[in-house]
Amino acid sequence: MLNLLDFSAFGIQSWRKWRWLKSLMLALITLSLAIALPATASFQVQVKPSSPQLGDTISVSMNATGNLPSSNPTVVLNGKTYPMFSVGGNRYRALVPTTPLERGGSRQLIVSDGSQQQNVSVQVRDRSFPTQSIWLSDDKNSIQGTDYEFDRVDAFKALVTPEKYWNGPFLRPSEGYVSTIYGVRRYYNGEFAEDYYHRGVDYAAGTGTPVVAPAGGRVALVGLESQGFELHGNTVGIDHGQGVASILIHLSRVDVKEGDMVQAGQVIGGVGSTGISTGPHLHWGLYVHAQAVDPVPWRYEGVE
């Protein structure tokens, strides 16, 4: 009888142990599957402005749910890839430029989280840009610029820093009156410049009057007329981060140096007429992924 009871007790304990081991194995299998097959991410896309026009910056936002793949999400337009940056939580945002050299019409954006994609159609309105005739003296008309100048400026415009330094609407960089708006097409000495448009806003003001940073950022370019900046004149370039950059040219003086971090409204130089200029003024160009966009929406509405 004792042997039978002992045997029965042994059998019950073995069964309980086997059941516990089985539960543990099932839990481990479930965990390994969860690690190997993460929850599929899904996302919603929002485009601002809802009805953009040529020259506008298109903001493409992704609101994701679930676990995004390790690769960064992107937006592709006409074969060009624009990175999306995290702007808090599971929200990502890419900035896509448009310019006066394009045509209005439908744009097909491909928004991808790395494993799946959505095709988003955006209708970009056409826009009429005025023309202007500029007459340069023979000495200024003969200036072609230097390779050093072009290489420095091109490298600056191509910067895509992951950090975002700006916050809210941009400031007016000069108190002068607007003498030339963005997007103007030009005749130079009677000859139409086919691939040209005015890549910024000009503010006419007295020589030496303050020029301020339109937004926070890092001074990534300082170029001087005396060092070969024949076209731009004395120049300050501010990297605002995430492919957004301001270039301020024709300055009479430069009050900052490369590597300086500046705040919105900080004085960075003075209005001048250096480089190719017909009189004292500030030219402010705003670039998104190396394309000059209209700065006005950035001032009044802000692009976040």
For each residue, the residues with C-beta under 8 A, 3 or more apart:
1: 4 5
2: 5 6
3: 6 7
4: 1 7 8
5: 1 2 8 9
6: 2 3 9 10
7: 3 4 10 11
8: 4 5 11 12
9: 5 6 12 13
10: 6 7 13 14
11: 7 8 14 15
12: 8 9 15 16
13: 9 10 16 17
14: 10 11 17 18
15: 11 12 18 19
16: 12 13 19 20
17: 13 14 20 21
18: 14 15 21 22
19: 15 16 22 23
20: 16 17 23 24
21: 17 18 24 25
22: 18 19 25 26
23: 19 20 26 27
24: 20 21 27 28
25: 21 22 28 29
26: 22 23 29 30
27: 23 24 30 31
28: 24 25 31 32
29: 25 26 32 33
30: 26 27 33 34
31: 27 28 34 35
32: 28 29 35 36
33: 29 30 36 37
34: 30 31 37 38
35: 31 32 38
36: 32 33
37: 33 34
38: 34 35 66 67
39: 66 67
40: 66 115 116
41: 64 65 66 67 68 69 113 115 116
42: 64 65 66
43: 62 63 64 65 73 111 113 118
44: 62 63
45: 60 61 62 63 111 118 120
46: 60 61 63
47: 50 58 59 60 61 109 120 122
48: 58 59 61
49: 52 56 58 59 297 301
50: 47
51: 123 125
52: 49 56 58 98 122 124 125
53: 56 98 104 124 125 126 127
54: 98 99 100 102 104 124 125 126 127 183
55: 98 99 100 127 182 183 293 294
56: 49 52 53 98 124 293 294 297
57: 95 96 97 98 288 293 294 297 298 303
58: 47 48 49 52 95 96 97 98 107 122 124
59: 47 48 49 93 94 95 96 303 304
60: 45 46 47 75 82 84 93 94 95 96 109 111 120
61: 45 46 47 48 87 91 92 93
62: 43 44 45 73 84 91 92 93 111 113
63: 43 44 45 46 90 91
64: 41 42 43 68 73 90 91 92 113
65: 41 42 43 90
66: 38 39 40 41 42
67: 38 39 41
68: 41 64 73 90 113 114
69: 41 113 114 115
70: 114
71: 114
72: 83 84 85 92 114
73: 43 62 64 68 84 92 94 111 112 113 114
74: 81 82 83 84 94 111 112
75: 60 81 82 84 94 96 109 110 111 112
76: 79 80 81 82 109 110 112
77: 80 82 96 107 108 109 110
78: 107
79: 76
80: 76 77
81: 74 75 76
82: 60 74 75 76 77 94 95 96 243 289
83: 72 74 94 160 243
84: 60 62 72 73 74 75 92 93 94
85: 72 92 93 94 162 164 242
86: 91 92
87: 61 91 92 93 164 304
88: 91
89:
90: 63 64 65 68
91: 61 62 63 64 86 87 88
92: 61 62 64 72 73 84 85 86 87
93: 59 60 61 62 84 85 87 304
94: 59 60 73 74 75 82 83 84 85
95: 57 58 59 60 82 242 243 244 288 289 303
96: 57 58 59 60 75 77 82 109 288 289
97: 57 58 287 288 289 291 292 293
98: 52 53 54 55 56 57 58 102 124 291 293
99: 54 55 102 197 291 292 293
100: 54 55 127 129 183 185 197
101: 195 197
102: 54 98 99 124
103: 126
104: 53 54 124 125 126 127
105: 123 124 126
106: 121 122 123 124
107: 58 77 78 121 122 123 124
108: 77 119 120 121 122
109: 47 60 75 76 77 96 119 120 121 122
110: 75 76 77 117 118 119 120
111: 43 45 60 62 73 74 75 117 118 119 120
112: 73 74 75 76 116 117 118
113: 41 43 62 64 68 69 73 116 117
114: 68 69 70 71 72 73
115: 40 41 69
116: 40 41 112 113
117: 110 111 112 113
118: 43 45 110 111 112
119: 108 109 110 111
120: 45 47 60 108 109 110 111
121: 106 107 108 109
122: 47 52 58 106 107 108 109
123: 51 105 106 107
124: 52 53 54 56 58 98 102 104 105 106 107
125: 51 52 53 54 104
126: 53 54 103 104 105
127: 53 54 55 100 104 183
128:
129: 100 183 184 185 197
130: 181 184 185
131: 184 185 186 187
132: 180 184 185 186 187 198
133: 186 187 190
134: 186 187 188 189 278
135: 189
136: 140 141 188 189 276 278
137: 140 141
138: 141 142
139: 142 143
140: 136 137 143 276
141: 136 137 138 188 189
142: 138 139
143: 139 140 230 231 276
144: 230
145: 149 150 230 231
146: 149 150 228 229 230
147: 150 151
148: 151 152 227 228
149: 145 146 152 153 223 228 229 230 231 232
150: 145 146 147 153 154
151: 147 148 154 155
152: 148 149 155 156 221 223
153: 149 150 156 157 221 223 232 235 237 247
154: 150 151 157 158 290
155: 151 152 158 159
156: 152 153 159 220 221 237 239 245 247
157: 153 154 245 247 287 290
158: 154 155 290
159: 155 156 220 239 243 245
160: 83 242 243 289
161: 165 218 239 241 242 243
162: 85 241 242
163: 241 242
164: 85 87 240 241 242
165: 161 215 216 217 218 239 240 241 261
166: 170 215 216 217 240 241 244 264
167: 215 216 264
168: 302 304
169: 298 299 300 301 302
170: 166 214 215 264 286 295 298 299 302
171: 212 213 214 215 264 265 299
172: 175 203 214 299
173: 203 211 212 213 214 246 248 282 284
174: 203 205 209 210 211 212 271 282 284
175: 172 203 205 209 210
176: 179 203 204 205 206 209 271 281 282
177: 203 204 205
178: 181 201 202 203 204
179: 176 202 203 204 281
180: 132 184 198 201 202
181: 130 178 184 198 201
182: 55 198 199 200 201 292 294 295 296
183: 54 55 100 127 129 197 198 294
184: 129 130 131 132 180 181 197 198
185: 100 129 130 131 132 192 193 196 197 198
186: 131 132 133 134 192 193 196 197 198
187: 131 132 133 134 190 191 192 193
188: 134 136 141 191 193
189: 134 135 136 141
190: 133 187
191: 187 188
192: 185 186 187
193: 185 186 187 188 196
194:
195: 101
196: 185 186 193
197: 99 100 101 129 183 184 185 186 292
198: 132 180 181 182 183 184 185 186 202
199: 182 285 292
200: 182 247 283 284 285 286 292 295
201: 178 180 181 182 283 284 295 296
202: 178 179 180 198 281 282 283 284
203: 172 173 174 175 176 177 178 179 271 281 282 284
204: 176 177 178 179 279 280 281
205: 174 175 176 177 209 271 280 281 282
206: 176 209 271 280
207: 252 270 271 272 273 280
208: 252 253 270 271 272
209: 174 175 176 205 206 270 271
210: 174 175 267 270 271
211: 173 174 236 248 251 267 268 269 270 271 282
212: 171 173 174 264 265 266 267 268
213: 171 173 216 217 238 246 262 263 264 265 266 268
214: 170 171 172 173 238 246 264 284 286 295 298 299
215: 165 166 167 170 171 238 240 246 264
216: 165 166 167 213 240 261 262 263 264
217: 165 166 213 220 238 239 240 241 245 246 261 262
218: 161 165 238 239 259 260 261 262
219: 222 236 237 238 239 256 257 258 259 260 261 262 268
220: 156 159 217 237 238 239 245 258
221: 152 153 156 235 236 237 247 258
222: 219 235 236 237 254 256 257 258
223: 149 152 153 227 228 229 232 234 235 237
224: 227 229 234 235 254
225: 229 230 233 234 274 275
226:
227: 148 223 224
228: 146 148 149 223
229: 146 149 223 224 225 232 233 234 235 274 275
230: 143 144 145 146 149 225 275 276
231: 143 145 149 275 276
232: 149 153 223 229 235 247 249 250 275
233: 225 229 249 250 251 272 273 274 275 276 277
234: 223 224 225 229 249 250 251 252 253 254 269 272 274 275
235: 153 221 222 223 224 229 232 247 248 249 251 254 275
236: 211 219 221 222 247 248 251 254 256 268 269
237: 153 156 219 220 221 222 223 245 246 247 248
238: 213 214 215 217 218 219 220 245 246 247 248 262 268
239: 156 159 161 165 217 218 219 220 244 245
240: 164 165 166 215 216 217 244 245 246
241: 161 162 163 164 165 166 217 244
242: 85 95 160 161 162 163 164
243: 82 83 95 159 160 161 288 289
244: 95 166 239 240 241 286 287 288
245: 156 157 159 217 220 237 238 239 240 286 287
246: 173 213 214 215 217 237 238 240 284 285 286 287
247: 153 156 157 200 221 232 235 236 237 238 284 285 287
248: 173 211 235 236 237 238 251 268 269 282 283 284 285
249: 232 233 234 235 275 282 283 285
250: 232 233 234 271 272 273 274 275 277 280 281 282 283
251: 211 233 234 235 236 248 254 269 270 271 272 274 282
252: 207 208 234 269 270 271 272 273 274 280
253: 208 234 269 270 272
254: 222 224 234 235 236 251 268 269
255: 267 268 269 270
256: 219 222 236 260 262 268 269
257: 219 222 260
258: 219 220 221 222
259: 218 219
260: 218 219 256 257
261: 165 216 217 218 219
262: 213 216 217 218 219 238 256 266 268
263: 213 216 266
264: 166 167 170 171 212 213 214 215 216
265: 171 212 213
266: 212 213 262 263
267: 210 211 212 255
268: 211 212 213 219 236 238 248 254 255 256 262
269: 211 234 236 248 251 252 253 254 255 256
270: 207 208 209 210 211 251 252 253 255
271: 174 176 203 205 206 207 208 209 210 211 250 251 252 280 281 282
272: 207 208 233 234 250 251 252 253 277 280
273: 207 233 250 252 277 278 279 280 281
274: 225 229 233 234 250 251 252 277
275: 225 229 230 231 232 233 234 235 249 250
276: 136 140 143 230 231 233
277: 233 250 272 273 274 280 281
278: 134 136 273
279: 204 273
280: 204 205 206 207 250 252 271 272 273 277
281: 176 179 202 203 204 205 250 271 273 277
282: 173 174 176 202 203 205 211 248 249 250 251 271
283: 200 201 202 248 249 250
284: 173 174 200 201 202 203 214 246 247 248 295
285: 199 200 246 247 248 249 292 295
286: 170 200 214 244 245 246 292 293 294 295 298
287: 97 157 244 245 246 247 290 291 292 293
288: 57 95 96 97 243 244 291 293
289: 82 95 96 97 160 243
290: 154 157 158 287
291: 97 98 99 287 288
292: 97 99 182 197 199 200 285 286 287
293: 55 56 57 97 98 99 286 287 288 298
294: 55 56 57 182 183 286 297 298
295: 170 182 200 201 214 284 285 286 298 299
296: 182 201 299 300
297: 49 56 57 294 300 301 303
298: 57 169 170 214 286 293 294 295 301 302 303
299: 169 170 171 172 214 295 296
300: 169 296 297
301: 49 169 297 298
302: 168 169 170 298
303: 57 59 95 297 298
304: 59 87 93 168
